[in-house]
Amino acid sequence: MFSSYVLILFILISSVVEYKIDADGRFLYFFMTLSAFIFCWQHCRPIISIDGTSLKNKHGGTLLSTSTPDANDQIFPLAFCVVDSKNDSSWTWFCNQLKRIIGGQNEVVIVSDMHKSICKAIEVVFSNVLHYMCLVHLLRNLKLKYKRIVNTVFHACGKAFNIVNFEHEIRLLESSAPGIWEELESIGFAKWSHAYSLHRRYNVMTTNIPESLNSAILKARELSICTMLEVLRMMLQRWFFEQRNEVDY
């Protein structure tokens, strides 16, 4: 009885739940991460992906999330945040809460799309953290200008493990899309390529991790905020329970 009480108390104390209201007392933001996420993050690879997706309930809003691959390359959620929209204020508030979880761990890398508000928030809150581009979003933006980009060549260029292979692939890319070499160089090779990365990226070159998580909660996004968060908690608790049992066997 006593041990169960201590465990519940530990979970409540260790979890981080924060919210913000406006001057009139109306709801603005809500942030949630459980103690299990915080504890296990210390044993995950130091690379996180952040993304946002629209809520489908009658009130609207946006669900921000961050995830990381664990040591077994499984999706490991870190935090969820409900905001009004993807803007400077909401992303900065989210990043400030996220910083409480990931702390000052060395060589952390953040992968996201290049939404201006995300870039601003990371620059302000995580000034010492490397921020890298998602290859899929970068390719999508480049295709607006360079129609003849070969997808496989672009991805091979971004994922090349050494500079020799990188330069081979980027020459092929330049042959199909003249001028793209200079544009990618102006962006900064280190921002999107594995070969020039200053820290290890563990092959996490896109935001597929949080996007896969968003797909798993597709129906939950149609619910009211409180119900949706409870569904998320139950789903993640079930994942932890099933994985623990699998390891035990």
N, C-alpha and C positions, 0 to 999 in steps of 0.2 A: 504494500500500500504506500509506504513512505517513498520507496524507490520510484514508483509510478508518478507520484506527486512531484518529485524532484525532476524527473524527465520532462514532464509537461511544463513545469516552471522554466526549465532550461530552454525549451523550444520557444516559449513565449518571449523570454528575455533576449535570446539570440536572433530571432527573426527581426526583420526590419520592415515596418509598415509606416508609411508617412503619407500625409495628404496636405493639400493646400486649398484655401478658399479665398475668394476675392474680398474686397472691402465691404460688400453687402452680404457676406456670409454664404455666397453661392459656391458650389463645388467647382474646382478648377482641375486639380491633378490628384492622382492616387498612385502610390508606388508600393510594390509588395515583393519581398523575397523571403524565403523560409530559411530557418537555421541550417537545414540540410544542404541548401545551395551554398551558403557561406562557408560551411565547414568543408564541403567536397571541392570547392573551387581551389583550395590550396593544393589539391592533388590532380588538378586538370592542367592541360597545356595552356601556357600563358598567351592565348590568342582568343579574342572574343569578337563575335559578329553582332551588329545591332541593326534593327530594321523596324519599320512601322507598318501597320495595316489598318484599314478602315473598319470601324464597328458598324454593324448592320441593324442595330436596334433603332427605336424611334427617336432617340436622343442624339444619335450620331456619335462623333468623337473618333479617336484614334488609339489603338493599342500599340505601345512601344514595347519591344522585348529585346533581350540580349541573351545569347547562348554561346556555348563553347564546346569543342569536342573533348570528351574525356579520354583517359589513357587507352580505352578500347575502341576509340573512334565512334562512340555513340553520342547522340545529341544530348547535351546537358544544359538545361535552362538555368539562367542565373537570376533574372528579375523580369517583372512585368510592370508596366506603367500605363495608366489611362490618362489621356490628355485631350484637349479640345481639338488640336490640329498639329501638324508638323510645322512649328514655327520656332523662332530663336528662343523665346522664353521657355517653351515646353521642353525643347531638347536640352537646354542648359540646366533646367531643374532636374530633368531625368539623369543627366550626366553627373550632377552633384550628388544625387542619391546613389548612383552606381559606384561612385568613387568610395563610398563608405564600405562597399563590399570587396572590391578588388584591391583596395588599399594601395600600398606603395611597392607592390611586387615588381621586381626587376624584369625588364625585357618583355613587358606586356605589349601586345599588338592589337589594335582595333581595326576591323575590316567593316566597311559600309559602302553605300553608294555615296556620290559626291553632292548630295543635297546641301545647299549653302548653309542651312541652319545647323546641320550636323557638323559640318566643318568648323563653323564658328564656335559651337559648344565644346567640341573636343579641344580646339586650340586654347580656349579659355580655361576649361576645367582640367584637362589632361595635357598640360603643356610639355611634360616629359615623356609622353607615350607616343609611339609611332602610329600614324593613321594611314592605312592603305586602302586603295580602291578595290571595289568588286569588279572583276574582269567582265562579268556579264553586263553590268550597267555601263561600264566604260565602252564596251563594244557597241552597245545600243546607241549611245550618244555619238560615237564616231561614225556609225552607219548613216546618220543624218547628212553627213558631209561626204563620206567616202562610200559610195554605193557598192563598189566592187571588192570590198574586203572579204577575204576568204576566212570564214569563222574558225576552221580547224587550224589554219596557220597562225591566226591571232592568238588563240588559246595556247598553241605550242610555244609561241614566243613568250607569253606571260609565264608559262609553267617551266620553261627551260631552267635547268639546275645550274648551268655555268654560262659564262659570258660568250664562250665560243659558240655554243649551240644557240644562244640568244641572238647573236649577230647573224648567224645563218638564217634563222627564222625571220628576223626583221627585214633582211634583204628580200626574202620571198614576199613578205608583206608589202614592202615598198614597190615591188614589181607589179603587183595587182592594184595598188592604191598609191600612186605617186604623191609625195608630199607628206605622207603619214608619219614617216620617220621623224621629221623635224617637229611635227606636232606632238608626238609621243615623248620626244626628248624634252620639249618645253614643259610638258606636264611633270616630267621627272621619272626616269626609268625606275627608280627606287620605290615610287608610289604604287606601281602596279605589277612589276616583274619579280619573279622569284630570284633570278640571277643577281639582281642588284639590291635585293632586300638587305637592310642593315641588321635585322633580327630574323630568326627562324620563323617561317610562316606555317610549317607543318602541313603543307599542301592545302591550306585553307585560302583559296584564291577568290572565293565568291561569298555572297551572303546566303547561300543555299541552306545553311543550318537554321537560322531564324525563319526563313521562308517555308521550310519543311514543317517547322513547329506551327507556323500560322495555318498551314493546310490541315494540321491535325486538330485545330480548334475552330475550324470553319463554322460549324453549327453553333458553338458557344458564343461566337461573335454576334449572333442575332439576339442574344439574351440581354436582360438588364445588367447593369454593371455589377451589382452585388452578386447576382446569380451567376454571371459569367466567371467572376473571380472564385466563387466557391466551386464551380465546375473545374476550373483550372487546378485548384488545390487538390480536389479529389483525383483528377487524372494523373497529376504528378505524384501524388501519394501512392497511387496504384502502380505506377512505373517503378518507383523505388522499392515497393514491396515485392513485385514480381522479379526484379533484377537481384534483389537480396536473396530470395529463395533460390533463384537459378545458381547463384554463386555457392550457396550452402550445399546444394546437391552436387 
